[in-house]
Amino acid sequence: VHGQADQNAKLSEEEANNLVLEHRGWAESIARSVARAWNLDWQMDALDGAAMEALIFCSRRFEPARGIPFKGYARKRIHEGSTDQARKSKGWRKSTTKEDQRARDLSVELFTVFPELREGILPSTDEGGGGEEDLRQSMRQLIMSASLLATKQSMEDPLPDDLVDYKRVVETMAHLEPVHQLLLYRVYWDGLSLRTVATEWETDGLNVMREHKVLIAFLGKSMSHRKVIPRPKVRPGLKPMAVKLKKDGSKGPFSDVLTAGAER
Amino acid sequence: MTTDSNDPKKIRGVSRNKGVDATKAVGEVEGTEQVSGIKGISRIRGVGNVSNVARVTLGNKERLLALVTEETNKLSKSGMIPASQRSVIEKAVKMVLEASIAEESQKKGAKG
């Protein structure tokens, strides 16, 4: 019990205040990065205040005995505070082209799919470590994910060209196993992060992340070759969910869309 | 066991117990071997995804942005992303990278 109490020990008010003073410049640098990326003014658009508020919040809840460095603990929350404030700011909807606005909206959704980006971590790759091919794979994942998100966005206000693209994407995804269709649907249409899907499916996050990477590569190849290529197999970690869907008679959300469209 | 003929309540003796054959001698404990001390803990070679992560830093930012341009062009030409969306996708990915740069590598006093 005593050990537990030690582990849950928060800092005194003075210690927490010192932590705030020590990390103020760092928190502001996060706000500046966010502002620079979205062409906002980090002070006029109050990103500095949001970052500071998140920093103070974290300093009050930080438990040093847990062994997590303060920056590791606080960075994601400070980034979220900054981006949330950015979206509420006057600058968010001001003086941008329609394309820039769409790009901003897409980038916000990318942070939802890959929350690790808020901590400066790129989407996982086979090799890891940051070599040239590794970085290239990461960028491809981000681009393909952005493409899927853009396809979903285009459904809301479709142009004739977009409709053709949208149909092609849905047809390709309908070719996948039901569990794979559901994974993509939960992430790109329902707006869940990969980690949240893993939690929901009671499986390890890496199972979902690695499967997602395989699916993105499959979609890219399928759309590039414009022909049907063998669909990916379901990895063991996702089998329980696949079996459950099969028992429920689910064909997958994108198959359902196509079936409904054909019946109209 | 017999009883005294004069006093039937008096027990005069107990006959030998024949049930137990004998017990074997307990062997001598020859000693315990010394347990060797723990000399150290070998290095952890990596914790999967955590130790091998690639990060966005000020140092690799320009390279990453260039890769986004290269890859977007390639994927667009091969039809993997719709041509009508190419520009907005490229911008979105660059925005995400810009907003994710590791703060440790930020220059002091940089303006936003």
Interface residues (C-beta under 8 A of the other chain):
Chain A: G25 W26 S29 I30 A31 R32 S33 V34 A35 R36 A37 W38 L40 D41 W42 Q43 L47 K71 R75 H79 T83 E99 D100 R102 A103 R104 L106 S107 L110 F111 E116 L117 R118 E119 G120 I121 L122 S124 T125 E127 G128 G129 G130 D134 L135 R136 S138 M139 R140 L142 I143 M144 A146 S147 L149 A150 T151 S154 L159 D161 D162 D165 L206 M209 L219 G220 K221 M223 S224 R226
Chain B: G48 N49 S51 N52 V53 A54 R55 V56 T57 N60 R63 L64 L67 V68 E71 T72 L75 S78 G79 M80 I81 P82 S84 Q85 S87 V88 I89 E90 K91 A92 V93 M95 V96 L97 E98 A99 S100 I101 A102 E103 Q106 K108 A110 K111 G112
